[in-house]
Amino acid sequence: MLLLETLRVALEAIRSHKMRSLLTMLGIVIGVAAVIAMVALGEGAQRAVQEQISQLGTNVLTVRPGQLWFRGVRSGDAAELTPEDAEAVLHRAASVIAIAPEMRSSLQVEWGATNANMRVVGTSPQYADINGYAVALGRFFDDQENEGRRRVAVLGGAIPAMLSSSAEQIVGQQIRIRNITFEVVGVLEEKGSFSWFNYDEQVYVPLETARFRLMGTDRLSSFNVEVAEGTSMSVAMSQIEEVVRRQHRLRVGDENDFWIQNRAELMGTQEETTRTFSFLLAGIATVSLLVGGIGIMNIMLVSVTERTREIGVRKAMGATRRAVLMQFLLEALVLCLVGGVLGIVVGVTGSNLLAELANWNTAVSGSAILLAVVFSASVGLFFGIWPARRAARLDPIVALRYE
């Protein structure tokens, strides 16, 4: 019963100074909202990275050309990867089940009156399956079209808009790549960008067509290798390394003139970077909570000074030190909890607005909301103890004489 009476007195004190209480809570509201919004941004970024990992596939390795080395000195010329290297890996590396060579170049693409310089990728029909692409409209080119060097093209999800068109309008129509006519047979679903690279802004043509009609070279930019499920990636990398070294006639002790990239490791690094950045943002937002807590302590100290005679009267009428302590502590706690609830509403609303208006990846988690509530209550208790103890220790005789 004493606790309920003390809480009633604390709420009455807060109500009697509405504007001051509102301004005091404002620091907590901003702090909690900032923490929830920053954590939501971090969670959203991590989920986006995890989704990209699942889309691109964790059982895919990428082989890229490196540099030529001679007696420990790097040559200025880049080493070469050829379609023959890719075929050798497919047939000789036991853990490899599929392969997709890539030949890239920036070329002029024209559609009607619109033209733009775009990345054109010559690849095999297995490219879409290995990299987890889905066709939004039309189809991907097949082996017969690749072997026949047919002039067909598949567009990335963002390409139709870049050509001032739509997928429905452009599929089945003719575009020009480097002044050569190609039929658009499909448009891929959008996957979004990863880091600085946007996978949706690429045009795909058959490898043999690119090799003999567009680019006039047999030098590959890279080739993607799909590893059988359950196979250790390190074992697969060793097998691929052995095959490519044999293809390039490298002797024992010679440096590799190529390198193998593990997508899972790359994505893991990106995810770790995102997590670190999220902690940094949350830490910065937490400073706002601490500032709000200091504001509450300051206001409570002012309140103790203003209500010195009231405290003296209460103690003279029999109020114990514990009751006075609880009164001021409850005032600080109520201010923080109410501010915390308002901050949660503002933070969740702000996160949703960022997702809808700015197209940022956000994800509000229950743990972030619980953390915000606990932290705001802790701030109220921590910064309310000193003013409460100061009020409880006042001598009633001295307090009654205070003007």
C-alpha positions as CSV (number, residue, x, y, z in Angstrom):
1,M,0.0,0.0,0.0
2,L,2.9,2.4,0.8
3,L,4.4,1.8,-2.6
4,L,1.1,2.7,-4.4
5,E,0.7,5.8,-2.3
6,T,4.3,6.8,-3.1
7,L,3.7,6.1,-6.8
8,R,0.5,8.3,-6.7
9,V,2.5,11.2,-5.2
10,A,5.3,10.8,-7.8
11,L,2.7,10.9,-10.7
12,E,1.1,13.9,-9.2
13,A,4.4,15.7,-9.0
14,I,5.0,14.9,-12.7
15,R,1.5,16.1,-13.7
16,S,2.0,19.4,-11.9
17,H,5.0,20.2,-14.1
18,K,3.8,18.9,-17.5
19,M,6.1,21.0,-19.7
20,R,9.2,20.3,-17.7
21,S,8.4,16.6,-17.6
22,L,7.8,16.5,-21.3
23,L,11.1,18.2,-22.1
24,T,12.9,15.9,-19.7
25,M,11.5,12.8,-21.4
26,L,12.5,14.2,-24.8
27,G,16.1,13.2,-24.4
28,I,15.0,9.6,-23.6
29,V,12.6,9.5,-26.5
30,I,15.3,10.6,-29.0
31,G,17.8,8.2,-27.5
32,V,15.5,5.1,-27.6
33,A,14.2,6.0,-31.1
34,A,17.8,6.4,-32.4
35,V,18.9,3.1,-30.9
36,I,15.9,1.2,-32.4
37,A,16.4,2.9,-35.8
38,M,20.1,2.2,-35.9
39,V,19.8,-1.4,-34.7
40,A,17.0,-1.9,-37.3
41,L,19.3,-0.6,-40.1
42,G,22.1,-2.9,-38.9
43,E,19.7,-5.9,-38.7
44,G,18.3,-5.1,-42.2
45,A,21.8,-4.8,-43.7
46,Q,22.8,-8.2,-42.2
47,R,19.7,-9.9,-43.5
48,A,20.3,-8.4,-46.9
49,V,23.8,-9.8,-46.9
50,Q,22.6,-13.2,-45.8
51,E,19.9,-13.2,-48.5
52,Q,22.6,-12.4,-51.1
53,I,24.7,-15.3,-49.8
54,S,21.7,-17.7,-50.3
55,Q,21.0,-16.2,-53.7
56,L,24.6,-16.3,-55.0
57,G,25.3,-19.7,-53.5
58,T,27.8,-20.7,-50.9
59,N,29.0,-23.7,-52.9
60,V,30.3,-21.5,-55.8
61,L,34.0,-20.6,-56.4
62,T,35.2,-18.0,-58.8
63,V,38.6,-18.4,-60.7
64,R,40.1,-15.1,-61.9
65,P,43.3,-14.4,-63.8
66,G,46.2,-13.1,-61.7
67,Q,49.6,-11.7,-62.7
68,L,52.5,-13.4,-64.4
69,W,55.6,-13.9,-62.2
70,F,59.2,-14.4,-63.2
71,R,61.8,-15.3,-60.6
72,G,59.7,-13.7,-57.9
73,V,59.1,-10.5,-59.9
74,R,55.6,-9.6,-61.1
75,S,55.3,-8.9,-64.8
76,G,53.1,-6.0,-66.0
77,D,51.0,-8.4,-68.2
78,A,48.0,-10.1,-66.7
79,A,47.9,-13.9,-67.0
80,E,45.1,-15.5,-69.1
81,L,42.2,-17.8,-68.5
82,T,40.8,-19.5,-71.5
83,P,37.7,-21.6,-72.2
84,E,40.0,-24.6,-72.4
85,D,41.0,-23.9,-68.7
86,A,37.3,-23.9,-67.7
87,E,36.7,-27.2,-69.7
88,A,39.7,-28.8,-68.0
89,V,38.4,-27.9,-64.6
90,L,34.9,-29.3,-65.4
91,H,36.3,-32.7,-66.6
92,R,39.3,-33.2,-64.3
93,A,38.3,-31.7,-60.9
94,A,36.2,-34.4,-59.2
95,S,34.2,-32.1,-57.0
96,V,33.1,-29.8,-59.8
97,I,29.6,-30.4,-61.2
98,A,29.0,-27.3,-63.4
99,I,31.0,-24.4,-64.7
100,A,30.1,-21.0,-66.2
101,P,32.9,-19.1,-68.0
102,E,32.6,-15.3,-68.2
103,M,33.9,-12.9,-70.9
104,R,33.1,-9.2,-70.0
105,S,33.4,-6.0,-71.9
106,S,31.7,-2.5,-71.8
107,L,29.9,-2.1,-75.1
108,Q,27.4,0.3,-76.6
109,V,23.8,-1.0,-76.5
110,E,21.1,0.6,-78.5
111,W,17.3,0.2,-78.3
112,G,15.3,2.6,-80.5
113,A,16.5,6.1,-79.9
114,T,18.1,5.1,-76.6
115,N,21.7,4.0,-76.3
116,A,24.1,3.5,-73.3
117,N,27.4,2.0,-72.5
118,M,26.7,-1.3,-70.6
119,R,28.6,-4.3,-69.3
120,V,28.1,-7.2,-71.7
121,V,28.8,-10.7,-70.4
122,G,29.4,-13.7,-72.7
123,T,28.7,-16.8,-70.7
124,S,27.3,-20.3,-70.9
125,P,23.7,-21.4,-70.4
126,Q,24.6,-22.8,-66.9
127,Y,25.3,-19.3,-65.7
128,A,21.8,-18.6,-64.4
129,D,21.5,-21.9,-62.4
130,I,25.0,-21.6,-60.9
131,N,24.4,-18.0,-59.8
132,G,20.8,-18.4,-58.6
133,Y,19.2,-16.2,-61.3
134,A,15.5,-16.5,-62.1
135,V,14.0,-15.4,-65.4
136,A,11.2,-12.8,-64.9
137,L,10.1,-12.9,-68.5
138,G,11.1,-15.1,-71.5
139,R,13.9,-17.6,-71.1
140,F,17.7,-17.9,-70.9
141,F,19.6,-19.0,-74.0
142,D,20.4,-22.7,-74.4
143,D,23.4,-24.9,-75.5
144,Q,22.3,-25.0,-79.1
145,E,22.3,-21.2,-79.3
146,N,25.7,-21.0,-77.7
147,E,27.3,-23.6,-80.0
148,G,25.6,-22.0,-83.0
149,R,26.8,-18.5,-82.0
150,R,23.3,-17.2,-82.2
151,R,22.7,-13.5,-81.7
152,V,20.4,-13.7,-78.7
153,A,20.6,-11.7,-75.5
154,V,19.2,-11.9,-72.0
155,L,18.9,-8.6,-70.0
156,G,19.5,-8.0,-66.4
157,G,16.5,-6.8,-64.4
158,A,17.5,-3.1,-64.5
159,I,18.4,-2.9,-68.2
160,P,14.9,-2.4,-69.7
161,A,14.4,0.8,-67.5
162,M,17.9,2.0,-68.5
163,L,16.8,1.6,-72.2
164,S,13.6,3.6,-71.5
165,S,11.5,0.4,-71.9
166,S,9.9,-2.4,-69.9
167,A,10.4,-6.2,-69.9
168,E,7.1,-6.7,-71.7
169,Q,8.0,-4.3,-74.5
170,I,11.6,-5.4,-75.1
171,V,11.4,-9.2,-74.9
172,G,11.2,-10.6,-78.5
173,Q,12.5,-7.3,-79.9
174,Q,15.8,-6.4,-81.5
175,I,18.6,-4.5,-79.8
176,R,22.0,-3.6,-81.2
177,I,25.2,-4.4,-79.4
178,R,28.3,-2.9,-81.0
179,N,26.1,-2.3,-84.1
180,I,25.2,-6.0,-84.3
181,T,21.6,-6.9,-84.0
182,F,20.5,-9.3,-81.1
183,E,17.1,-10.7,-80.3
184,V,16.1,-10.2,-76.6
185,V,14.9,-13.6,-75.5
186,G,14.5,-12.9,-71.7
187,V,14.8,-10.6,-68.8
188,L,16.1,-11.7,-65.4
189,E,14.5,-11.0,-62.0
190,E,16.3,-8.2,-60.1
191,K,18.7,-9.3,-57.4
192,G,20.0,-6.0,-56.3
193,S,23.5,-4.7,-55.8
194,F,26.3,-6.1,-53.7
195,S,28.9,-3.7,-52.3
196,W,29.5,-1.4,-55.3
197,F,28.5,-3.8,-58.0
198,N,25.0,-4.1,-59.5
199,Y,24.3,-7.5,-61.0
200,D,21.1,-6.3,-62.6
201,E,22.9,-3.9,-65.0
202,Q,24.4,-6.5,-67.2
203,V,23.5,-7.9,-70.7
204,Y,24.1,-11.6,-71.2
205,V,24.9,-13.2,-74.6
206,P,26.2,-16.8,-75.4
207,L,29.9,-17.3,-74.8
208,E,30.7,-18.4,-78.3
209,T,28.8,-15.5,-79.8
210,A,30.8,-13.0,-77.6
211,R,34.0,-14.9,-78.4
212,F,33.7,-14.8,-82.2
213,R,31.2,-12.0,-83.0
214,L,31.5,-9.3,-80.3
215,M,34.8,-9.4,-78.5
216,G,37.1,-11.3,-80.8
217,T,39.1,-12.9,-78.1
218,D,39.3,-16.2,-76.1
219,R,40.5,-14.5,-72.9
220,L,38.0,-15.1,-70.0
221,S,37.4,-12.5,-67.3
222,S,36.7,-15.4,-64.9
223,F,34.7,-18.6,-64.6
224,N,32.3,-19.7,-61.9
225,V,32.6,-23.2,-60.5
226,E,29.7,-25.0,-58.8
227,V,30.9,-27.5,-56.2
228,A,29.0,-30.7,-55.3
229,E,27.0,-30.5,-52.1
230,G,28.8,-31.9,-49.1
231,T,32.2,-31.3,-50.6
232,S,34.7,-29.3,-48.6
233,M,35.4,-26.0,-50.3
234,S,39.1,-26.2,-49.4
235,V,39.3,-29.6,-51.1
236,A,37.6,-28.2,-54.2
237,M,39.9,-25.3,-54.3
238,S,42.9,-27.6,-54.2
239,Q,41.6,-29.7,-57.0
240,I,40.9,-26.6,-59.2
241,E,44.3,-25.1,-58.4
242,E,46.0,-28.4,-59.4
243,V,44.1,-28.5,-62.8
244,V,44.7,-24.8,-63.7
245,R,48.4,-25.0,-62.7
246,R,48.8,-28.0,-65.0
247,Q,47.0,-26.1,-67.8
248,H,49.3,-23.1,-67.4
249,R,52.4,-25.4,-67.2
250,L,53.5,-23.9,-63.9
251,R,56.5,-25.6,-62.3
252,V,56.8,-26.6,-58.6
253,G,57.6,-23.4,-56.7
254,D,56.2,-21.0,-59.3
255,E,53.5,-18.6,-58.0
256,N,50.0,-19.1,-59.2
257,D,49.1,-16.7,-62.1
258,F,45.4,-17.0,-61.1
259,W,43.4,-16.8,-57.9
260,I,40.4,-18.6,-56.5
261,Q,37.7,-16.6,-54.7
262,N,35.4,-18.3,-52.2
263,R,32.1,-16.4,-52.2
264,A,31.1,-17.6,-48.7
265,E,34.3,-16.0,-47.3
266,L,33.7,-12.8,-49.2
267,M,30.1,-12.6,-48.0
268,G,31.2,-13.5,-44.5
269,T,33.7,-10.6,-44.5
270,Q,30.9,-8.3,-45.8
271,E,28.6,-9.4,-43.1
272,E,31.2,-8.9,-40.4
273,T,31.8,-5.4,-41.7
274,T,28.1,-4.7,-41.6
275,R,27.8,-6.0,-38.1
276,T,30.7,-3.8,-36.9
277,F,29.1,-0.8,-38.5
278,S,25.8,-1.6,-36.8
279,F,27.5,-1.7,-33.4
280,L,29.1,1.6,-34.2
281,L,25.7,3.2,-35.1
282,A,24.1,1.7,-32.0
283,G,26.9,3.0,-29.8
284,I,26.5,6.5,-31.2
285,A,22.8,6.3,-30.6
286,T,23.3,5.1,-27.0
287,V,25.2,8.4,-26.3
288,S,21.8,10.1,-26.8
289,L,20.3,7.9,-24.1
290,L,23.1,8.8,-21.7
291,V,22.6,12.5,-22.5
292,G,18.9,12.1,-21.8
293,G,19.7,10.4,-18.5
294,I,22.0,13.3,-17.5
295,G,19.1,15.6,-18.3
296,I,16.8,13.7,-16.0
297,M,19.3,13.8,-13.2
298,N,19.7,17.5,-13.6
299,I,15.9,18.1,-13.6
300,M,15.5,15.9,-10.6
301,L,18.2,17.8,-8.7
302,V,16.4,21.1,-9.5
303,S,13.1,19.4,-8.4
304,V,14.7,18.4,-5.0
305,T,15.8,22.0,-4.5
306,E,12.4,23.5,-5.4
307,R,10.6,21.1,-3.1
308,T,12.8,21.3,-0.1
309,R,10.0,22.6,2.2
310,E,7.6,20.0,0.8
311,I,10.1,17.2,1.7
312,G,10.5,18.8,5.2
313,V,6.8,18.8,5.8
314,R,6.5,15.2,4.7
315,K,9.3,14.0,6.9
316,A,7.9,16.1,9.8
317,M,4.6,14.3,9.4
318,G,6.2,10.9,9.6
319,A,7.5,10.1,6.1
320,T,10.5,7.8,6.3
321,R,13.7,8.3,4.5
322,R,12.9,5.2,2.4
323,A,9.5,6.7,1.3
324,V,11.1,10.0,0.2
325,L,13.8,8.0,-1.6
326,M,11.2,5.9,-3.4
327,Q,9.1,8.9,-4.4
328,F,11.9,10.7,-6.3
329,L,13.2,7.4,-7.7
330,L,9.8,6.5,-9.0
331,E,9.5,10.0,-10.6
332,A,12.7,9.4,-12.5
333,L,11.7,5.8,-13.4
334,V,8.3,6.9,-14.7
335,L,9.8,9.6,-16.9
336,C,12.3,7.1,-18.4
337,L,9.7,4.4,-19.0
338,V,7.2,6.7,-20.6
339,G,10.0,8.3,-22.7
340,G,11.1,4.8,-23.6
341,V,7.6,3.7,-24.8
342,L,7.3,6.9,-26.9
343,G,10.8,6.3,-28.2
344,I,9.9,2.8,-29.3
345,V,6.9,4.2,-31.2
346,V,9.0,6.9,-32.9
347,G,11.9,4.4,-33.6
348,V,9.6,1.7,-35.2
349,T,7.8,4.4,-37.2
350,G,11.0,5.9,-38.4
351,S,12.4,2.5,-39.4
352,N,9.3,1.8,-41.4
353,L,9.5,5.2,-43.1
354,L,13.2,4.6,-44.0
355,A,12.2,1.3,-45.6
356,E,9.3,2.7,-47.6
357,L,10.6,6.1,-48.6
358,A,14.3,5.6,-48.9
359,N,14.2,1.8,-49.8
360,W,16.7,1.0,-47.0
361,N,16.8,-2.5,-45.6
362,T,15.5,-2.3,-42.0
363,A,14.4,-5.0,-39.6
364,V,13.0,-4.1,-36.2
365,S,13.6,-7.0,-33.8
366,G,11.9,-7.8,-30.5
367,S,15.3,-8.0,-28.8
368,A,16.1,-4.4,-29.8
369,I,12.8,-3.2,-28.3
370,L,13.3,-5.2,-25.1
371,L,16.9,-3.8,-24.9
372,A,15.6,-0.2,-25.3
373,V,13.0,-0.7,-22.5
374,V,15.5,-2.2,-20.1
375,F,18.1,0.4,-20.9
376,S,15.7,3.3,-20.5
377,A,14.6,1.9,-17.1
378,S,18.2,1.4,-16.1
379,V,19.0,5.0,-17.1
380,G,16.1,6.2,-14.9
381,L,17.3,4.2,-11.9
382,F,21.0,5.1,-12.3
383,F,20.5,8.8,-12.8
384,G,17.6,9.0,-10.3
385,I,19.5,7.5,-7.4
386,W,21.6,10.6,-6.5
387,P,18.7,13.2,-6.5
388,A,16.6,10.7,-4.6
389,R,19.2,10.1,-2.0
390,R,19.8,13.8,-1.6
391,A,16.1,14.3,-1.0
392,A,15.9,11.4,1.5
393,R,18.9,12.8,3.5
394,L,17.5,16.2,4.0
395,D,17.1,17.2,7.7
396,P,13.4,18.0,8.2
397,I,14.2,21.0,10.5
398,V,16.6,22.5,8.0
399,A,14.1,21.7,5.2
400,L,11.3,23.5,7.0
401,R,13.4,26.7,7.4
402,Y,14.3,26.7,3.6
403,E,13.0,29.7,1.7
